[in-house]
Amino acid sequence: MPRKLIEVALPLDAINQQSAREKSIRKGHPSTLHLWWSRKPTATSRAVLFSQLVDDPSERYEEFLEAARAAGEADPESAAERAVEAERRRLFTLITRMVNWDNIGDEHLMRDVREEIRRSTGEEPPAVLDPFAGGGSIPLEAQRLGLEAHASDLNPVAVLINKALIEIPPRFAGRAPVFPGADDGTRSWPGAHGLAEDVRRYGEWMREEAWRRIGHLYPRAQLPDGSTATVIAWIWARTVTCPNPACGIETPLVSKWWLGKKKGKEAYIVPTVVGDHVEYSIGHDPKRAPTKQNDGTIDRNGARCLACEAHIGFDYLRSEGRNGRMGAELTAIAAEGRGSRTYLPPDKGHVATAFRAVPSSAPMGELPEAALGFRVQAYGMLKYSDLFSSRQLTALTTFSDLVGEVRERVLRDALVSGMSEGERLESGGVGAAAYADAVATYLGMAVDRISAVNCSLARWNAAPSKESVTDVFSRQALPMVWDYAEGNPFQWGPANLGWSIEWVSGALSRLPAHDNVKVFQADAASRDYHDAVISTDPPYYDNIGYSDLSDFFYVWLRRSLKDVHPSLFSTML
């Protein structure tokens, strides 16, 4: 077996630099298709696969030595060594260019890369198998390098991500979109561009239809000058009754009072105890802003009552949560403004509207009794539906139901365009039925993505560069969140369905969409490993509870796509 480049040397600085850079690359990056934990950077995956298959130039030493002797070199051995180093530098330059995300669409470069692989593998590159495919970086980059890519995982969410990345796009590569009026016949649709355009257009219809059905649940904010503005988020705080019998006020549990920390435009919540309740206003004077000593009412040691300053321990908080006595109070409204956010005090009409929302159903499934990084069960959150407010459940179930309706519209339009109906996607079809399943798959994933933002465990980020709702999975856990931000799913931003659809369609349009892939659900301990080179990043089960975490998404994917991918979503969790 010839020595491979990976066994001798790599341009590690270049690979590490580009791998770290990927964390800040968003538009069109495959990681934006759907969240997966500890995803391998694509730059690392490309470099490892290439150097795993390409021979180290030292294998050509005898060839270079013979050439040096034939050329009459005075010291043929030194000349041969120099030739080896020169060839290694050439490969390093190729890798350095290849790992740069800016070159991902350079087909001339990728042809050179594939040619190097073919040269080292006798013109017959092996299939590459990742048995712990997870977020799909390794099989995706194997596909990009022109290799036969095999991806398997036991987790159905991971399997779906891999199907969306490498299996579905080539099945419909080069096809024009079927949405009425999307294709005027004047342009080509290479790769998955046509599919991505349909995802975007049908997604727009889905968002508009959702607004027609539930838009009344998201009222505009009344500004001090009498005008109105679109709400970005409603900031809520969980509440408990003060255990001091001489007090008994509903006290808010708040980790931070800050809303915005942009210099010159600071904003924070000012709580005031008025009789037997707390009222909230917005402060802007940086001299009176919260400090470390008085920012919020809860920390690692417990909570304090705003009225009587009594200490409230976590045992009491857990008991109140488990017995259904933990409430929620609106503390502020974040709305659009001219060049910055506008922060407003609570509005009774907005509170009433939020509590009027009644979902027609909810995702089924109970949280595990105990799981790595899960803290919410101790506070009475025992079902996945408990992680969402009523209005969030209403929005997400509406979006989820629309995925099925969109599929029927795509099927109808695909048949009108001239496609035969054919088999469903899961059965290997390539006709109208399978295409409708494909569009529904990506739209179901777009809905699934925003469930992590439209959740009562999502926080408001007051940092100057943010001032927005943040994803619940800032780390691989489901921690208890006391004050949460309820984003507006119809306002452009992280909680917005249209925003999510743009991320999904953007990532889809940049996928290689090459044939020769296999994705399936399999147990790595019992599957076949013949006729494939193994390249994998094993899961970190001591640090990340993949199965328990992915059930957060699974319950929504199952609701949207169980009829499209029945074998993947055959179980409750």
Secondary structure as UniProt FT lines:
FT   HELIX           5..7
FT   HELIX           12..21
FT   HELIX           22..24
FT   TURN            27..28
FT   HELIX           30..32
FT   TURN            37..38
FT   HELIX           42..53
FT   HELIX           57..60
FT   HELIX           61..70
FT   TURN            71..72
FT   HELIX           76..98
FT   HELIX           101..103
FT   TURN            104..105
FT   HELIX           107..120
FT   TURN            121..123
FT   STRAND          128..130
FT   TURN            131..132
FT   TURN            134..135
FT   HELIX           137..144
FT   TURN            145..146
FT   STRAND          149..153
FT   HELIX           156..162
FT   HELIX           163..167
FT   HELIX           168..171
FT   TURN            172..174
FT   TURN            180..181
FT   TURN            191..192
FT   HELIX           193..214
FT   HELIX           215..217
FT   STRAND          221..222
FT   TURN            224..225
FT   STRAND          228..229
FT   STRAND          231..241
FT   TURN            245..247
FT   STRAND          250..253
FT   STRAND          258..260
FT   TURN            263..264
FT   STRAND          267..274
FT   TURN            275..276
FT   STRAND          277..283
FT   HELIX           286..288
FT   TURN            292..294
FT   STRAND          298..299
FT   TURN            300..301
FT   STRAND          302..304
FT   TURN            306..308
FT   STRAND          311..312
FT   HELIX           314..322
FT   TURN            323..324
FT   STRAND          327..336
FT   STRAND          341..344
FT   HELIX           348..356
FT   TURN            372..373
FT   HELIX           376..379
FT   HELIX           384..387
FT   HELIX           390..416
FT   TURN            417..418
FT   HELIX           425..427
FT   HELIX           432..451
FT   TURN            452..453
FT   TURN            456..457
FT   STRAND          460..461
FT   TURN            464..466
FT   STRAND          468..469
FT   STRAND          483..487
FT   TURN            489..490
FT   TURN            494..495
FT   HELIX           497..509
FT   STRAND          517..521
FT   TURN            524..526
FT   TURN            530..531
FT   STRAND          533..534
FT   TURN            541..543
FT   HELIX           546..561
FT   TURN            562..564
FT   TURN            566..569
//
